[in-house]
């Protein structure tokens, strides 16, 4: 089970905002991830997305969830803010089993 928790954006040294999921801000590599995977290029991305949100300042990484084809995986998208966030989930098949909203507290 993966708990992907968003945090409010933080300013960085380039005067832009860092948006994070589980304490990791995605860094777009020079080599596309699918190409690096196909030709087994080392160091482009990591298959180490944490199952629980990280504590501390956000890290800039190119991380992915290591899943097995045609296997069940539980992913919880936890939004602690009052505004809505959209997520793009790509590849095989995804099914939403539950949507829950608690407006009274966090």
C-alpha positions as CSV (number, residue, x, y, z in Angstrom):
1,X,0.0,0.0,0.0
2,X,1.3,3.5,-0.9
3,X,0.1,6.6,0.8
4,X,0.7,9.6,-1.4
5,X,0.2,12.7,0.6
6,X,0.4,16.2,-0.9
7,X,1.8,19.2,0.9
8,X,1.4,22.9,0.3
9,X,3.9,24.2,-2.3
10,X,7.2,25.6,-1.1
11,X,9.3,28.3,-2.7
12,X,12.7,27.2,-4.1
13,X,15.9,29.0,-5.1
14,X,14.6,29.4,-8.7
15,X,11.7,31.5,-7.4
16,X,9.2,28.8,-8.5
17,X,7.1,26.5,-6.4
18,X,7.9,22.9,-5.5
19,X,4.8,20.7,-5.3
20,X,5.3,17.3,-3.6
21,X,3.7,13.9,-3.1
22,X,5.0,12.1,0.0
23,X,7.8,14.6,0.3
24,X,9.2,14.1,-3.2
25,X,9.1,16.8,-5.9
26,X,9.3,15.2,-9.3
27,X,12.4,16.1,-11.3
28,X,12.0,15.6,-15.1
29,X,15.2,13.8,-16.3
30,X,17.0,14.6,-19.6
31,X,16.5,11.0,-20.8
32,X,12.8,10.0,-20.9
33,X,11.9,7.4,-18.3
34,X,10.4,4.9,-20.8
35,X,13.5,5.1,-23.0
36,X,15.8,4.6,-20.0
37,X,13.7,1.6,-18.9
38,X,13.8,0.0,-22.4
39,X,17.6,0.3,-22.8
40,X,18.4,-0.2,-19.1
41,X,20.1,3.2,-18.6
42,X,21.3,3.5,-15.0
43,X,20.7,6.5,-12.8
44,X,17.8,8.1,-14.7
45,X,15.1,7.2,-12.2
46,X,14.7,5.2,-9.0
47,X,12.1,2.6,-8.1
48,X,12.0,3.7,-4.5
49,X,9.0,5.8,-3.9
50,X,8.3,5.5,-0.2
51,X,5.2,3.8,1.1
52,X,4.7,6.5,3.7
53,X,5.2,10.3,3.4
54,X,8.7,11.5,4.2
55,X,9.4,13.9,7.0
56,X,11.5,17.0,6.5
57,X,12.1,19.2,3.5
58,X,11.1,18.0,0.1
59,X,13.6,16.1,-2.1
60,X,14.0,16.6,-5.9
61,X,13.9,13.1,-7.4
62,X,12.7,11.0,-10.3
63,X,11.0,8.2,-8.4
64,X,8.5,5.7,-9.6
65,X,6.4,2.9,-7.9
66,X,7.7,-0.5,-8.7
67,X,4.6,-2.5,-9.6
68,X,4.1,-5.9,-11.1
69,X,2.0,-6.3,-14.3
70,X,-1.6,-7.5,-13.6
71,X,-1.2,-7.4,-9.9
72,X,-3.3,-5.5,-7.3
73,X,-1.8,-2.4,-5.8
74,X,-3.5,-0.1,-3.3
75,X,-2.7,3.6,-3.6
76,X,-4.2,6.2,-1.3
77,X,-4.1,9.8,-2.6
78,X,-4.3,11.9,0.6
79,X,-5.1,15.6,0.2
80,X,-4.8,17.6,3.4
81,X,-5.7,20.9,1.9
82,X,-9.1,22.5,1.3
83,X,-8.6,22.9,-2.4
84,X,-8.8,20.1,-4.9
85,X,-5.7,18.7,-6.7
86,X,-5.7,16.6,-9.9
87,X,-3.5,13.7,-10.5
88,X,-2.5,11.9,-13.7
89,X,-2.1,8.2,-13.3
90,X,-0.7,6.5,-16.4
91,X,-0.4,2.9,-17.6
92,X,-2.2,-0.5,-17.3
93,X,-5.6,-0.1,-15.6
94,X,-6.9,1.9,-12.6
95,X,-10.1,1.7,-10.7
96,X,-11.4,4.1,-8.0
97,X,-12.9,2.2,-5.2
98,X,-13.7,5.0,-2.8
99,X,-13.8,8.7,-2.5
100,X,-14.0,10.2,1.0
101,X,-14.0,13.8,2.0
102,X,-13.8,15.2,5.5
103,X,-14.5,18.9,5.6
104,X,-14.7,19.2,9.3
105,X,-11.1,18.5,10.2
106,X,-7.9,17.0,9.0
